[in-house]
Amino acid sequence: YSDGIGPVFFLRGRPFLVDGVKAMRLDIQFDNNEKLRNAKMLIKVDKEFCQQAKEAGFKVLFFTSDSPSLINFCKRKLGFILENGELFKLLEVGS
């Protein structure tokens, strides 16, 4: 994903079946160290990406991170839940 300045991050989703539920593990690689720019792009991409994942039948998105600031941002702004070292987002109506 990119903005008017250039690339911001690369996002890959890998499908998994977890206890019979279609889930997607996210791999994200940021292309810069600009936290505000990254945050703005994550917010912009989140709704569209989640909608596309729901339409494809996914019920859960999940990923891991070693970055406390990214973890807190995803919990506060994007609706992820931290459990056992993994961040989860349930894709339900209205999410």
SVG drawing of the C-alpha trace seen along z (x, -y; Angstrom):
<svg xmlns="http://www.w3.org/2000/svg" viewBox="-24 -13 36 41">
<polyline fill="none" stroke="black" stroke-width="0.4" points="0.0,0.0 1.3,-3.5 0.3,-7.1 1.4,-10.2 4.9,-10.0 5.5,-6.3 5.3,-2.8 4.0,-2.7 3.7,1.0 3.3,4.4 0.5,6.7 0.0,10.4 -2.8,12.6 -2.4,16.4 -5.5,18.5 -5.8,20.9 -8.6,23.1 -8.8,22.8 -11.2,25.1 -13.4,25.1 -13.3,21.3 -11.8,19.7 -9.1,17.3 -6.3,15.2 -2.8,14.7 -1.5,11.2 2.1,10.5 2.9,6.8 6.2,5.1 6.5,1.4 8.6,-0.5 9.5,-3.4 9.8,-4.5 7.1,-7.2 4.6,-6.1 2.0,-8.8 2.1,-8.0 1.9,-4.3 -1.0,-4.8 -3.0,-6.9 -2.5,-4.2 -3.5,-1.4 -6.7,-3.2 -7.4,-3.9 -6.8,-0.3 -8.5,1.5 -12.2,1.1 -11.7,2.0 -9.4,5.0 -11.8,6.3 -14.8,6.0 -12.9,7.9 -11.9,10.6 -15.5,11.0 -16.8,11.3 -14.2,14.0 -15.7,15.9 -13.0,15.1 -14.2,14.8 -11.0,13.8 -7.8,11.9 -4.8,12.5 -1.1,11.6 1.8,11.3 4.1,8.3 7.0,7.4 6.2,3.7 4.3,2.5 3.3,-0.7 1.8,1.3 0.0,3.7 -1.5,0.8 -2.5,-1.0 -4.2,2.0 -6.1,2.6 -7.2,-1.0 -7.9,-2.0 -8.5,1.1 -10.4,3.4 -7.9,6.1 -7.8,8.2 -4.6,9.4 -4.7,13.0 -1.8,15.4 0.6,13.2 -1.5,13.0 -3.7,10.1 -7.2,11.2 -10.0,9.3 -13.4,10.9 -15.0,10.0 -18.6,9.6 -21.4,7.5 -20.5,3.9 -16.7,4.5"/>
</svg>
